[in-house]
Amino acid sequence: MSDFTSNPHDASNPYAQWFEQLRAEYGDQLRQMPLPDGLPEHLHSLVLARDEEAITLMLKLAWQFGAQAGFAAGQNQTERATPPRRNNVQA
């Protein structure tokens, strides 16, 4: 398990850099986005309990769901952009 007391702004960690960039660019918009009822309270209780395993599981699920949604969106965009092919085979 990693240590929750490590520096979240570690300049040598590419994910920390990426996260901070996203927070700077989209933080205001994301703060306005509501979460499902009870989720913020549950997350807060996990943080207070230092339940890194549960928080990591939540992150992995969110990452996986986001990747699947992005892949599906890309597939839909590709399907719309590619015209159907005709069969030009002559007998």
C-alpha positions in Angstrom: 0.0 0.0 0.0 1.2 3.5 -0.7 1.4 6.2 1.9 -1.4 8.7 2.0 0.9 11.2 3.7 3.1 11.5 0.5 3.0 14.8 -1.3 0.1 14.9 -3.8 1.8 17.6 -5.8 5.0 15.6 -6.4 6.5 17.1 -9.6 8.2 13.8 -10.4 4.9 11.9 -10.6 3.3 12.2 -14.1 -0.1 11.4 -12.7 0.1 14.0 -10.0 1.1 16.5 -12.7 -1.8 15.4 -15.0 -4.2 15.6 -12.1 -3.2 19.1 -11.1 -3.4 20.2 -14.8 -7.0 18.8 -15.0 -7.9 20.4 -11.7 -6.6 23.8 -12.9 -8.5 23.5 -16.2 -11.8 21.9 -15.1 -11.9 22.3 -11.3 -14.7 25.0 -11.4 -16.9 22.9 -13.7 -16.3 19.7 -11.8 -17.1 21.3 -8.4 -20.5 22.2 -9.7 -21.1 18.6 -10.9 -23.3 16.8 -8.3 -22.4 13.4 -7.1 -25.0 10.7 -6.2 -26.6 11.2 -2.8 -24.5 9.8 0.0 -21.3 9.4 -2.1 -19.5 12.4 -0.7 -20.2 11.4 2.8 -19.1 7.8 2.2 -15.9 9.0 0.6 -15.2 11.3 3.5 -15.7 8.4 5.9 -13.3 6.3 3.9 -10.7 9.1 4.0 -11.1 9.5 7.7 -10.8 5.8 8.2 -7.7 5.8 5.9 -9.3 3.0 3.9 -6.9 3.2 1.0 -8.0 -0.1 -0.4 -11.7 1.0 -0.8 -10.6 4.4 -2.2 -8.3 2.7 -4.7 -11.1 0.4 -5.7 -13.4 3.4 -6.3 -10.7 5.0 -8.5 -10.1 1.8 -10.5 -13.8 1.5 -11.1 -14.1 5.1 -12.2 -11.0 4.8 -14.4 -12.4 1.6 -16.0 -15.9 3.0 -16.6 -14.4 6.2 -18.1 -12.1 4.2 -20.4 -15.1 2.1 -21.5 -17.2 5.2 -22.2 -14.4 6.8 -24.1 -13.8 3.8 -26.2 -17.6 3.4 -27.0 -17.8 7.1 -27.9 -14.8 6.7 -30.2 -16.3 3.7 -31.8 -19.6 5.5 -32.4 -17.7 8.5 -33.9 -15.7 6.2 -36.2 -18.7 4.3 -37.3 -20.5 7.6 -38.3 -17.4 9.0 -40.1 -16.8 5.8 -42.2 -19.3 5.5 -45.1 -20.5 2.0 -45.8 -18.4 0.1 -48.3 -19.9 -1.2 -51.5 -19.1 -4.7 -52.8 -17.4 -3.9 -56.2 -16.7 -7.5 -57.0 -17.8 -8.3 -60.6 -18.7 -11.8 -61.7 
